[in-house]
Amino acid sequence: MMEPTSKPAAVLLLFLLHSCVANHGEDFVPPTVATKPHKPILCLPNYGIEYNGDLSVTIGGHTCLPWSLPEVKTLSRDKEFISEVQLQTNKCRNPDGDYEGPWCYVRIAGNITMDYCDLQLCDAPLLGPEQTTVTEGRERSVLGQARKNLFSPRTFGQGEDDCGQRPLFEKKNKTDANEACMLFSRWCRIIQDDDAEVASAPWQVMLYRRSPQEFLCGASLISDQWILTAAHCILYPPWNKNFTVSDILGRLGKHRSTMFERGIEKIVAIDEIIVHPKYNWKENLNCDIALLHMRRPVTFTDKIHPICLPSKPVAKFLMSEGFKGRVTGWGSLKESWNPAVRNLTSVLQQIHLPIVDQNICRSSTSVKITDNMFCAGYKPDDNHRGDACEGDSGGPFVMKYPAENRWYQIGIVSWSEGCDRDGKYGFYTHLFRMTKWIGKVIEKMRGSDDE
């Protein structure tokens, strides 16, 4: 993060759009696909739920399995499928209303998994006009639904019941120094404290390279078995990046990045990496998300605790233009174009950034922006400055839901064009739109016990 003071302080983000050691000093140019003659493309409305066409091959080139196959029926058991969607033979369908559109089960290397179909969807923003109310000086949408877990503990692991409630804060009826300003963001002037308080982000994970030993990316703990990060932290061919489970470790419970915190941090091995099948590294980092499965479940502590993933009501409630989220990480303190200089911080940093209207996000860049992204940051005429910067891609963008006294991860740090530049914003993976995929992947991987 960078402030308009003599002491620039930064958090996180976006090693992708700066010169750094990883790309050997060459200026980063956002990937683009060569322009082709314009042809009108018909899109599917409503996420393709009504699609009843004959496509039976996925975006990965795999043939769909019949929905009537016993193994497929086992994987589909107890799903909240839409009854009107006819699951005919082996055609692409969207029976669960996945925001990525029609999909099907496929067999890859002897294992059954899911894959999406290559069908164009019409833009369908999550947010829309609805009734609002004013509570404690803060305008928010009306919510009338009780919270329920998104995943089964059998497949997801433990931690969803009390996710987002920090052991040294919410569970002790305490708040950290800056969260009140974040919650009352329309009227409160944020006093930036740069260093995050110890244990204020117990879901923060450091992805670490085994050899050569080095910090790679930020990430987040979502259960005692699963870690969430950006896909480009794992796979980015232009920089010869294609990490496997033998290349990376997760370091949990950390506050200081430059030392081993004995008795506090835990180092975990990874035994599975799943990158979103629609991750688009060639053009715009669409669907920039990856799941990492830990070899053994981790034990929660005061400084190791999972973050919640949002349901649709929670996402709609929190994601209002102008309201602030918190980003944490160990990224650069300022933008640097010298590959020999990395201004990384030794202590976990935090910054609060306001969500920006999607139309402004789209007009701020020539990169194609999708509904799977949102942007955050300050406008040129705002009184505040600050941004995420090189070094903490993959880290969490979190917001607190006061009605539940819980924190939810709303986004994943994805990309930006520089640090704290006028008219430019940081872009984040829209995490709610990924929850259907997360559920299918986790259930498929851990559901083999039933077969």
C-alpha positions as CSV (number, residue, x, y, z in Angstrom):
1,M,0.0,0.0,0.0
2,M,1.2,3.5,-0.6
3,E,0.2,6.6,1.3
4,P,0.8,10.2,0.4
5,T,3.3,10.6,3.2
6,S,7.0,10.3,3.5
7,K,6.7,6.7,4.6
8,P,5.1,4.7,1.8
9,A,3.5,1.6,3.2
10,A,2.1,-1.1,1.0
11,V,0.4,-4.4,1.1
12,L,0.2,-7.0,-1.2
13,L,-0.6,-7.8,-4.5
14,L,0.1,-8.0,-8.0
15,F,3.5,-9.1,-8.7
16,L,2.1,-9.8,-12.2
17,L,2.1,-6.3,-13.5
18,H,5.5,-5.1,-12.4
19,S,9.1,-5.8,-13.3
20,C,10.5,-8.1,-10.7
21,V,12.9,-11.0,-10.2
22,A,10.4,-13.4,-11.5
23,N,10.4,-12.1,-15.0
24,H,14.1,-11.2,-15.1
25,G,13.7,-7.5,-15.2
26,E,11.5,-7.3,-18.3
27,D,8.5,-4.9,-18.2
28,F,5.3,-6.9,-17.8
29,V,2.8,-6.5,-20.6
30,P,-0.7,-7.9,-19.8
31,P,-1.3,-10.9,-22.0
32,T,-3.6,-10.3,-24.9
33,V,-5.0,-12.4,-27.7
34,A,-4.5,-11.2,-31.3
35,T,-7.5,-9.2,-32.6
36,K,-9.8,-11.2,-34.8
37,P,-12.5,-9.9,-37.2
38,H,-15.6,-9.1,-35.2
39,K,-18.4,-11.6,-35.4
40,P,-21.6,-11.4,-33.5
41,I,-21.7,-14.0,-30.7
42,L,-25.0,-15.2,-29.4
43,C,-24.8,-15.5,-25.6
44,L,-26.8,-17.6,-23.2
45,P,-28.9,-15.7,-20.6
46,N,-29.4,-16.7,-17.0
47,Y,-26.0,-18.6,-16.8
48,G,-27.2,-21.1,-19.5
49,I,-29.7,-22.8,-17.1
50,E,-32.2,-23.0,-20.0
51,Y,-29.6,-24.4,-22.5
52,N,-30.8,-27.7,-24.1
53,G,-28.5,-27.9,-27.0
54,D,-26.4,-30.9,-28.2
55,L,-22.9,-29.9,-27.1
56,S,-21.3,-32.8,-25.3
57,V,-17.6,-31.8,-25.4
58,T,-16.0,-29.6,-22.7
59,I,-13.7,-26.7,-22.9
60,G,-10.8,-29.1,-22.2
61,G,-11.7,-31.3,-25.1
62,H,-13.2,-34.1,-23.0
63,T,-16.4,-36.0,-23.9
64,C,-19.2,-35.6,-21.3
65,L,-20.2,-38.7,-19.4
66,P,-23.9,-39.7,-19.4
67,W,-25.8,-38.2,-16.5
68,S,-27.3,-41.6,-15.9
69,L,-24.0,-43.3,-15.3
70,P,-23.9,-44.8,-11.8
71,E,-20.7,-43.0,-10.8
72,V,-22.2,-39.7,-12.0
73,K,-25.4,-40.3,-10.1
74,T,-23.3,-40.9,-6.9
75,L,-21.5,-37.6,-7.4
76,S,-24.8,-35.8,-8.1
77,R,-26.5,-37.3,-5.0
78,D,-28.1,-34.8,-2.6
79,K,-27.3,-31.9,-4.9
80,E,-29.8,-29.1,-5.1
81,F,-30.4,-29.5,-8.8
82,I,-33.0,-27.4,-10.7
83,S,-35.8,-29.8,-11.5
84,E,-36.6,-28.1,-14.8
85,V,-33.2,-28.9,-16.2
86,Q,-33.4,-32.1,-18.2
87,L,-30.3,-34.2,-17.8
88,Q,-30.3,-35.8,-21.2
89,T,-27.7,-38.4,-22.1
90,N,-24.3,-36.8,-22.0
91,K,-25.1,-33.2,-23.0
92,C,-23.7,-30.1,-21.3
93,R,-26.2,-28.7,-18.8
94,N,-26.3,-26.4,-15.8
95,P,-28.5,-28.2,-13.3
96,D,-27.1,-26.3,-10.2
97,G,-27.2,-22.8,-11.6
98,D,-23.4,-22.6,-11.7
99,Y,-22.3,-19.0,-12.5
100,E,-19.8,-20.3,-15.0
101,G,-22.5,-21.9,-17.1
102,P,-23.2,-25.4,-18.4
103,W,-20.9,-28.2,-17.4
104,C,-20.7,-32.0,-17.2
105,Y,-18.7,-34.8,-15.6
106,V,-15.8,-36.2,-17.6
107,R,-13.2,-39.0,-17.1
108,I,-9.6,-37.9,-17.1
109,A,-6.8,-40.4,-16.5
110,G,-9.3,-42.8,-15.1
111,N,-10.8,-40.4,-12.6
112,I,-14.2,-38.7,-12.8
113,T,-14.2,-34.9,-12.4
114,M,-16.2,-32.0,-13.8
115,D,-15.4,-29.6,-16.6
116,Y,-17.2,-26.6,-18.1
117,C,-18.5,-26.4,-21.7
118,D,-17.3,-23.7,-24.1
119,L,-20.5,-21.7,-24.3
120,Q,-20.8,-17.9,-24.4
121,L,-22.7,-16.5,-21.4
122,C,-24.4,-13.1,-21.3
123,D,-23.1,-10.6,-18.7
124,A,-25.1,-11.2,-15.5
125,P,-23.8,-9.1,-12.6
126,L,-24.5,-10.5,-9.2
127,L,-25.4,-7.1,-7.7
128,G,-28.6,-5.3,-8.5
129,P,-31.1,-2.9,-7.0
130,E,-32.9,-4.1,-3.9
131,Q,-34.4,-2.8,-0.7
132,T,-32.0,-1.2,1.6
133,T,-32.0,-0.1,5.2
134,V,-29.8,2.1,7.4
135,T,-28.3,0.4,10.5
136,E,-25.9,2.1,12.9
137,G,-25.1,4.8,10.3
138,R,-24.3,2.3,7.6
139,E,-26.5,1.7,4.6
140,R,-26.8,-2.0,3.8
141,S,-29.2,-4.4,2.0
142,V,-31.9,-6.2,4.0
143,L,-31.1,-9.8,4.8
144,G,-33.7,-12.2,6.1
145,Q,-32.0,-15.5,5.8
146,A,-30.3,-17.4,8.6
147,R,-26.7,-18.5,7.9
148,K,-26.1,-22.0,6.8
149,N,-22.9,-23.8,5.8
150,L,-22.0,-24.1,2.1
151,F,-20.2,-27.4,2.3
152,S,-20.3,-30.8,4.0
153,P,-17.6,-31.3,6.7
154,R,-17.1,-34.8,5.3
155,T,-15.6,-33.3,2.1
156,F,-14.7,-29.8,3.1
157,G,-13.2,-30.6,6.5
158,Q,-13.7,-28.7,9.7
159,G,-13.9,-25.0,10.4
160,E,-16.9,-23.7,8.6
161,D,-19.1,-23.5,11.8
162,D,-17.0,-20.9,13.4
163,C,-15.1,-19.5,10.4
164,G,-14.3,-15.8,10.3
165,Q,-14.5,-15.4,14.1
166,R,-10.9,-14.7,15.2
167,P,-9.9,-16.4,18.5
168,L,-8.2,-13.3,19.9
169,F,-10.8,-10.8,18.7
170,E,-14.4,-11.8,18.0
171,K,-14.3,-14.8,20.3
172,K,-13.2,-12.5,23.1
173,N,-15.6,-9.7,22.1
174,K,-12.8,-7.5,21.0
175,T,-12.2,-5.5,17.8
176,D,-8.9,-4.6,16.2
177,A,-7.8,-1.0,15.9
178,N,-9.0,-0.2,12.4
179,E,-12.1,-2.3,11.8
180,A,-14.6,0.3,13.0
181,C,-13.3,2.8,10.4
182,M,-13.7,0.1,7.8
183,L,-17.2,-0.7,8.8
184,F,-18.3,2.9,8.8
185,S,-16.4,3.6,5.6
186,R,-18.6,6.3,4.1
187,W,-18.1,8.7,7.0
188,C,-14.9,7.6,8.8
189,R,-11.5,8.8,7.8
190,I,-9.2,5.7,7.9
191,I,-6.0,6.2,9.9
192,Q,-3.6,3.8,8.2
193,D,-1.7,1.6,10.6
194,D,0.3,-0.3,8.0
195,D,1.3,-3.2,10.3
196,A,-1.5,-5.6,10.9
197,E,-2.1,-6.6,14.5
198,V,-0.8,-10.0,15.5
199,A,-3.5,-12.7,14.9
200,S,-5.9,-10.2,13.2
201,A,-5.7,-12.2,10.0
202,P,-5.4,-15.8,11.3
203,W,-6.5,-17.2,7.9
204,Q,-3.5,-15.6,6.1
205,V,-1.2,-18.2,4.4
206,M,2.2,-17.7,2.9
207,L,3.0,-19.9,-0.1
208,Y,6.6,-20.8,0.0
209,R,8.9,-22.3,-2.6
210,R,10.9,-25.3,-1.5
211,S,13.9,-24.8,-3.8
212,P,15.2,-22.2,-4.1
213,Q,13.6,-21.2,-0.8
214,E,11.6,-18.1,-1.4
215,F,8.3,-16.4,-0.7
216,L,5.9,-16.9,-3.6
217,C,2.4,-15.6,-2.9
218,G,-0.3,-15.0,-0.4
219,A,-3.2,-17.4,0.2
220,S,-6.0,-18.1,2.7
221,L,-7.1,-20.9,4.9
222,I,-10.7,-21.9,4.3
223,S,-10.9,-25.2,6.4
224,D,-8.5,-27.5,8.2
225,Q,-7.9,-29.2,4.8
226,W,-8.0,-26.6,2.1
227,I,-6.1,-23.4,1.1
228,L,-7.2,-20.9,-1.5
229,T,-5.0,-18.8,-3.8
230,A,-4.8,-17.3,-7.2
231,A,-4.2,-19.6,-10.2
232,H,-1.4,-17.4,-11.6
233,C,0.5,-18.1,-8.4
234,I,0.7,-21.7,-9.5
235,L,0.5,-21.5,-13.3
236,Y,1.7,-18.7,-15.6
237,P,3.5,-20.1,-18.7
238,P,4.9,-16.7,-19.9
239,W,7.2,-16.8,-16.9
240,N,7.7,-20.6,-17.0
241,K,5.7,-21.0,-13.9
242,N,3.9,-24.4,-13.5
243,F,4.4,-25.5,-9.9
244,T,3.5,-28.9,-8.6
245,V,2.8,-30.2,-5.1
246,S,6.5,-31.0,-4.7
247,D,7.5,-27.4,-5.4
248,I,5.5,-25.5,-2.7
249,L,4.6,-25.4,1.0
250,G,2.1,-23.5,3.0
251,R,3.2,-21.6,6.1
252,L,0.3,-20.8,8.5
253,G,0.1,-18.6,11.6
254,K,2.8,-16.2,10.4
255,H,3.1,-12.5,11.2
256,R,6.8,-12.0,10.3
257,S,7.9,-13.1,6.9
258,T,11.7,-13.2,7.3
259,M,12.0,-15.6,10.3
260,F,10.7,-18.9,11.4
261,E,8.2,-18.2,14.2
262,R,8.9,-21.2,16.5
263,G,5.9,-22.5,18.4
264,I,3.5,-20.3,16.4
265,E,3.7,-21.1,12.7
266,K,2.9,-24.4,11.0
267,I,4.4,-25.6,7.7
268,V,2.1,-27.9,5.7
269,A,2.7,-30.0,2.7
270,I,0.4,-29.9,-0.3
271,D,-0.9,-33.1,-2.0
272,E,-3.3,-31.7,-4.6
273,I,-3.5,-28.6,-6.7
274,I,-6.7,-27.8,-8.7
275,V,-6.7,-24.8,-11.0
276,H,-10.0,-23.5,-12.3
277,P,-10.6,-25.1,-15.8
278,K,-11.6,-21.7,-17.2
279,Y,-8.5,-19.9,-15.9
280,N,-7.4,-17.6,-18.8
281,W,-3.8,-16.8,-18.4
282,K,-3.5,-15.8,-22.1
283,E,-5.8,-12.8,-22.0
284,N,-7.1,-11.4,-18.8
285,L,-6.6,-13.8,-15.8
286,N,-10.3,-14.6,-15.8
287,C,-11.2,-17.3,-13.1
288,D,-7.9,-16.6,-11.3
289,I,-8.4,-19.2,-8.6
290,A,-6.7,-22.4,-7.4
291,L,-7.4,-24.8,-4.5
292,L,-4.6,-26.5,-2.6
293,H,-5.3,-29.6,-0.5
294,M,-3.1,-30.1,2.6
295,R,-1.6,-33.6,3.0
296,R,-2.8,-33.6,6.7
297,P,-5.5,-31.6,8.4
298,V,-4.1,-28.6,10.3
299,T,-5.0,-28.0,14.0
300,F,-6.5,-24.5,14.6
301,T,-4.9,-22.2,17.1
302,D,-5.3,-18.6,18.3
303,K,-3.3,-17.6,15.2
304,I,-4.5,-20.2,12.7
305,H,-8.2,-20.0,11.9
306,P,-10.2,-20.2,8.7
307,I,-12.1,-17.4,6.8
308,C,-15.7,-17.8,5.7
309,L,-16.7,-18.1,2.0
310,P,-19.8,-16.0,1.1
311,S,-23.3,-17.2,0.2
312,K,-25.2,-15.1,-2.4
313,P,-27.1,-13.1,0.3
314,V,-23.8,-12.3,2.1
315,A,-22.1,-11.3,-1.1
316,K,-24.9,-9.0,-2.1
317,F,-25.0,-7.5,1.4
318,L,-21.3,-6.7,1.6
319,M,-20.4,-5.8,-2.0
320,S,-21.7,-2.2,-2.2
321,E,-19.8,0.5,-4.1
322,G,-17.8,2.6,-1.7
323,F,-17.7,0.1,1.2
324,K,-14.2,-1.1,2.1
325,G,-12.6,-4.5,2.3
326,R,-9.3,-5.4,3.9
327,V,-6.3,-6.8,2.1
328,T,-3.4,-8.3,3.9
329,G,0.0,-9.6,2.9
330,W,3.8,-9.2,2.9
331,G,4.1,-7.5,-0.5
332,S,6.2,-4.6,-1.7
333,L,6.1,-1.3,0.1
334,K,6.3,0.6,-3.2
335,E,6.4,0.0,-6.9
336,S,9.8,-0.8,-8.2
337,W,11.0,-1.2,-11.7
338,N,14.4,-2.4,-10.6
339,P,14.5,-6.2,-10.7
340,A,17.3,-6.2,-8.2
341,V,15.3,-4.4,-5.6
342,R,12.3,-5.9,-3.8
343,N,10.7,-3.7,-1.2
344,L,9.1,-6.5,0.6
345,T,7.9,-6.0,4.2
346,S,9.0,-8.2,7.1
347,V,5.7,-7.8,9.0
348,L,2.2,-8.6,7.8
349,Q,0.6,-5.4,6.3
350,Q,-3.0,-4.4,5.8
351,I,-4.9,-1.8,3.9
352,H,-8.6,-0.9,3.5
353,L,-9.8,-0.3,-0.1
354,P,-13.3,0.7,-1.3
355,I,-15.1,-1.4,-3.8
356,V,-15.5,0.4,-7.2
357,D,-18.5,0.5,-9.5
358,Q,-18.0,-2.2,-12.2
359,N,-18.5,0.3,-15.0
360,I,-15.7,2.4,-13.7
361,C,-13.6,-0.8,-13.4
362,R,-14.2,-1.6,-17.0
363,S,-13.4,1.9,-18.3
364,S,-10.1,2.1,-16.3
365,T,-8.3,-0.5,-18.5
366,S,-8.1,-2.0,-22.0
367,V,-8.0,-5.5,-20.5
368,K,-11.3,-7.4,-20.9
369,I,-13.1,-7.3,-17.5
370,T,-15.6,-10.2,-16.7
371,D,-18.2,-10.7,-14.1
372,N,-15.8,-13.0,-12.4
373,M,-13.7,-9.9,-11.3
374,F,-14.3,-6.8,-9.3
375,C,-12.0,-3.9,-8.6
376,A,-11.2,-1.8,-5.5
377,G,-9.1,1.3,-4.8
378,Y,-9.3,5.0,-4.6
379,K,-10.4,7.4,-7.3
380,P,-8.0,10.2,-8.4
381,D,-10.2,12.8,-6.7
382,D,-10.5,10.9,-3.4
383,N,-8.7,12.4,-0.3
384,H,-7.0,9.1,0.4
385,R,-4.4,7.1,-1.5
386,G,-3.3,3.5,-1.2
387,D,-3.1,0.3,-3.2
388,A,-1.9,-3.2,-3.2
389,C,1.5,-3.8,-4.8
390,E,3.9,-6.4,-6.1
391,G,4.4,-9.5,-4.0
392,D,1.1,-10.7,-2.5
393,S,-1.0,-12.0,-5.3
394,G,-3.3,-14.8,-4.1
395,G,-4.0,-13.1,-0.8
396,P,-7.5,-12.4,0.6
397,F,-9.8,-9.4,0.2
398,V,-12.0,-9.7,3.3
399,M,-15.1,-7.9,4.7
400,K,-16.8,-8.1,8.0
401,Y,-20.5,-8.9,8.3
402,P,-21.6,-7.2,11.5
403,A,-24.9,-9.1,11.9
404,E,-22.9,-12.4,12.4
405,N,-19.8,-10.8,13.8
406,R,-17.8,-12.8,11.1
407,W,-15.3,-12.0,8.4
408,Y,-15.9,-13.3,4.9
409,Q,-13.4,-13.6,2.0
410,I,-15.0,-11.7,-0.9
411,G,-12.0,-11.7,-3.3
412,I,-8.6,-13.0,-4.2
413,V,-5.8,-10.6,-5.1
414,S,-5.4,-11.0,-8.9
415,W,-3.8,-8.2,-10.9
416,S,-3.3,-4.5,-11.4
417,E,-1.6,-2.1,-13.7
418,G,1.1,-0.6,-11.4
419,C,0.8,0.5,-7.8
420,D,-1.4,3.3,-6.6
421,R,-1.6,5.0,-10.0
422,D,-4.3,7.6,-10.7
423,G,-7.3,6.1,-12.5
424,K,-6.0,2.5,-12.0
425,Y,-7.4,-0.1,-9.6
426,G,-6.6,-3.5,-8.2
427,F,-8.6,-6.4,-9.6
428,Y,-9.8,-9.3,-7.6
429,T,-11.3,-12.7,-8.3
430,H,-15.0,-12.5,-7.4
431,L,-15.1,-15.4,-4.9
432,F,-18.8,-15.9,-4.5
433,R,-19.0,-16.7,-8.3
434,M,-16.5,-19.5,-7.7
435,T,-18.3,-21.3,-4.8
436,K,-20.2,-23.7,-7.0
437,W,-17.0,-24.8,-8.6
438,I,-15.3,-25.1,-5.2
439,G,-18.1,-27.3,-4.0
440,K,-18.0,-29.6,-7.0
441,V,-14.2,-30.0,-6.9
442,I,-14.1,-30.7,-3.2
443,E,-16.9,-33.2,-3.3
444,K,-15.4,-35.0,-6.3
445,M,-12.0,-35.3,-4.7
446,R,-13.1,-36.4,-1.2
447,G,-16.2,-38.2,-2.3
448,S,-14.4,-41.4,-3.5
449,D,-14.9,-42.9,-0.1
450,D,-18.5,-43.5,-0.9
451,E,-17.8,-45.3,-4.2
